[in-house]
Amino acid sequence: MRLYRKDIISSHNLIFETAPDIWQNGFPVGNGHFGAMVYQPEGSIEFAVSKLDVWDRRADLPPRVPFSEIKRIIAEEPENLIPLLATESKRMSGQLPGPKPCGKLNISFDKGFIEPTIFDKTQTLNLYEGICQGSYEISTKQMGFTAFVSPYKNLLVVKMEDLWTDDKLKFAYIQEITLSREIDHNLGMPAVFHKDGLSYIRYKFPDGFEYAMAFLVDGIDVHQMELYPDSLKIKVMLDYQKKRRYSYYIYLAVATSIDSEDPQDRVCDILKTAKEEGYIVTERKHKRWWRTFWEKSAVQFDNKFIEALWYFSLYQFASSSRGDVAPGLFGLWNASKNPPWCGDYHGDINMAMTYWSIFSTNHIELGEPFFKTFGKLLPVFKKQTQELYQIDGVKFPIATLDTGVELCGDYYRMMQCTTGFYALIFWNWYLYTKDKKVLEKDIFPVLEEGAKFYLALTEEKDGCVIIGPSWAPEQGPIPAYNVNNDLGLIKPLWKAYVEACDILKKSSPYREKVEYYLRRFPEYPQKDGEFLDSLTAGDFIGLCHPGLLAMVVPGNDVDSESPLAPVALKTLHNFLSERTIRRSFRGRISSACDLTWPWLLAVSVRLRDISYAEHILMDIAISEFLKPNGMFAFIGGGIFRSREEKRMAYKPEGAPVPYISPSEFIPAGKCVAIHALFALSCSKRGKEQMMSMLQQPSGFLYAIDEMLLQSYGGCIRIFPAVPLCLGKNCAFDKLLAEGGFEVSATMEDRKTVYVKIRSLCGGICRLKMYNIKEEKIVFKTSTGKVVKPEKLSDGIYQWDTVKGETYIWKGRGFKKVIQKVESPSVKVFIDLRGNPITYGKKGHIFEE
C-alpha cells in the first residue's frame, strides 16, 4: 500500500497564525550543518544563524587524578575519595567551551515618516519542501518572505516580495537589514565591514579558529550603509511612487577556518555563485532534495496530531544532522552564547538517544555526522584513556568537544556507561546494513577498544564477576559496582564483539576473555522483584535517571517475553511514582528531566505495556514538554491559571534533597530535587522560552517506530505495541529492520492486514505479525512466486530471502483503504487537565 508523501506531509505544515516572536519558539531551517531559527520579533523578521563547527574549543581544565590513584584511595582511604575527585571540578576562569551561535540577520518591517502599525504577521513551515514562509501586513501593504537553507552549500536564501499594496500607496518606505553578533567578552570583538557589495562579520576566536558571515542583497538598490561595533546595517528603499510592488533577495553564507584557509574568500565565492545561479534554480534544487528525502519512509495514523509530530521530528533532525560534524545537545537550534551544559557532546545517553531513530526511519545517512565525528576521534579517546585511566582501550568521554577532550571531572568522570552507549550505535550500523567493509573499517575498532576497556574494569571476587569502580549516572553511591546501567550495555557490546569476530573471521587475543566473562556475566541487581541502581546500592534509592532499565533499551536483553519482564515492568512503573527525585509539580506523576520521558516511553513500548506508553506519550511528553513549534522543551512544565495554583504546584510532596549527592544515599520515596522542580516552566509562554534538545524528537521517533515495527535478536515484529491513541488504522512504508529489510505494513480496525518486505541484503527473514486472523501465512514475490514461510514456535515465521526481492502478504479483508488527508491546520490536543496543547498557533493579531 503506497502512502502519498506529498499529500500527507503537506497536511502537517506548521502554521502560526501569529508568527513566533522569540527564537526558542521559531521555525528551524537547515541543511544538517548550517541553519537558522526563523521568527518575527517586534517589527521585524529575524534569523538566528548557527553552524555546527563554530566552537570555542578552549578547555580550561585542572589536573586529573590518575585512575590508579583512585583505585588505591578506594581500597585504602575510601573516606577521601570524594574530596579527591572534587579537585577536578575547579576551573581557572569563567570561560565555557562549546558550540557558539554565528549571529542574527534581521529584516525590519517598513519604516516611514509615520511609523506604520502592524495588522497581522503569520508564519508557515512547509515540511515537504523544507521552506519557511511568512508575511506581515500594515495599513498600506502586505509583504511576504520565503526562506530556506540550501542542501548543498552553507547558504540561507530569503525572498522578500509584496503580496498586496493599496492603490493609494504613493510614498516611500525604508527597510533595514542588519547583521549582528552578540558581544561575547570571552571571545573578544568581531570585525565588521562592507566590501565589494558584501556585508561581513568576521570573528577570530582566541584559539585561532575563525568564521566569516556575510550577506548580499540582489534585486534592489542599497540606500545606505552603517557600521557598529557588533553589527552592520544596510537600508533599502521601497518607493511606491516609482513602482507598485517590490521583490528582492537576500543571500547569507557562513564559512569557517575548518572549511577554508580563508573563510572570507569562501563566503564571497558562495554568495557570488548564488547570485549568478539565481533564486529560481537554487529553490528548485532545494525542493528536489527534500522530495527525495521524504521518499525513504512514511507513516499514517488516525491520530493526525501524532502523525504530524512524527514528520516534524524527522524534518527537524534531518535539518540538523548531515555532513561531517555531529550536532551537540541543541544542534543548530541555539542562539545563546552560553547554552545549558555548554551544548557539547554528552556521552551519558544524550548523544546515543539522539541517533536511536536513524535506523528504523530508514535514514542511516543522517548518522554520518555521528560516525565520522566519533570514528575520527577514536585515536584521541584511546590516547586519553591511557593517560587518564592507564587502560589499553577506549573510554568515550562523559562530555567532550569536537576535539575529543574529556570536559568532565569530579565523580562525573566515574560514569563508565559512555562507551557502551556509543558502541551500540556503531554496532546497529552493521545490523541494519550488513556491510562487512564498514564493519571491519569503522565499527570493529570501536567494539574491540570498548570491549578491552570494560575487560580492564572486570574481575572475579569470591566466584562472582564484579565490574567497576563506576558511578550510575548522577545517582547512587560512589564507587559503585555492577551498576545496572553499565551491565545493560556491556553485555550486548561484548556479544557484538564476539559476533563481529566471527563475521570477519578475526582471531583476537581478547575474545577468549570476553566469552569467559559472558558465560559468568553477573545478574542484574534486583530486590523484591525490582531492579536496583547497582549491586553496591543494595536497596532502593532516590534516582535521577532510568538507566537501571538499560538492559531493555538500548541493551535489547530484556523484552516482553523475557523471564525478567515482570521485574522490568515493576521498575518502570515505580520509577516516576516512587523512585525519581526529579519530580514534576505537586500531585503529578511525571518528570522534570529531559531524557526521562523518551527513555521510559521506549522501554514501555519494548515491554509492550501500551497503556503506560500512552500515558507517557500523551500525558507527559506532549502535555508537558511539547511547544507550539513542534519542538520539545528541554525542561517541561505546566499551565496554571492563577498565582495560587502555580505556587501550590511548586510545593513539593516530600523532603527536598540535593540535585546530586554521591556522598550519601538519597532515600527512595517522595524526595524532590528542588533544582529540577524549580526549573519547570509554569505557563504556555514559559514553555515557549525553553530551548530544545535533539535527543527528545529522536527518542520520540524511535518509540513511535517501535510501536509499529521492532527488530532485535534476529526477529522482525509487525505492530507489536500500538497504543489506542494512534487509532484503529495505521500504516507505515519502508521503515527499516535489522538485517537490511525495508518493511511496509497496514493495520485496519486494529488488525494486521498487509505486509510488504523488501530484502536489501538477502538472508533469513524471521517475522512475527501481531493481531492477525490467518493461521497460514503465504507471501508472494513481485513476480508472483508463492513463498510459504516455515512456522516456528510462538507465531514466528521464517524464510530465506533473495537480495533485492520483495515479498507481499495480504490478509483476509484487506481493503487497501486510502486514509483521509486533512487540509493543513493548527492541530489541537486537549490534555488530561483540559489544557489545549497545539502543534502550531491559533489566533491572528487582528482577532485579538
Secondary structure, 3 states (H helix, E strand, C coil): CCCCHHHHHHCCCEEECCCCCCHHHCEEEECCCEEEEEECCCCEEEEEEEECCCEECCCCCCCCCCHHHHHHHHHHCHHHHHHHHHHHHCCCCCCCCEECCCEEEEEECCECCCCCCEEEEEEEEECCCCEEEEEEEECCEEEEEEEEECCCCCEEEEEEEEEEECCCCCCEEEEEEEEECCCECCCECCEEEEECCEEEEEEECCCCCEEEEEEEEECCCEEEEEECCCEEEEEEEEECCCCCCCEEEEEEEEEECCCCCCHHHHHHHHHHHHHHHCHHHHHHHHHHHHHHHHCCCEEEECCHHHHHHHHHHHHHHHCCCCCCCCCCCCCCCCCCCCCHHHHCEECCCHHHHHCCHHHHCCCHHHHHHHHHHHHHCHHHHHHHHHHHHCCCCCCCCCEECCCCCECCCHHHHHCCCHHHHHHHHHHHHHHHHCCHHHHHHHHHHHHHHHHHHHHHCEEEECCEEEECCECCCCCCCCCECCEHHHHHHHHHHHHHHHHHHHHHCCCCCCHHHHHHHHHCCCCCCEECCEECCECCCCCCECECCCHHHCCCCCCCCCCCCCCCHHHHHHHHHHHHHHHECCCCCCCCCCCCCCCHHHHHHHHHHHCCCHHHHHHHHHHHHHHHHECCCCCECCCCECCCCCHHHHHHHCCCCCCEECCCCCCCCCECCCCEEHHHHCCCECCHHHHHCCCCCCHHHHHHHHHHHHHHEEEECCEEEECCCCCHHHCCCEEEEEEEECCCEEEEEEEECCEEEEEEEEECCCEEEEEEECCCCCCCCCEEECCCCEECCEECHHHEEEEEECCCCEEEEECCCCCCCCCCCCCCCCEEEECCCCCEEEECECCCHHHC
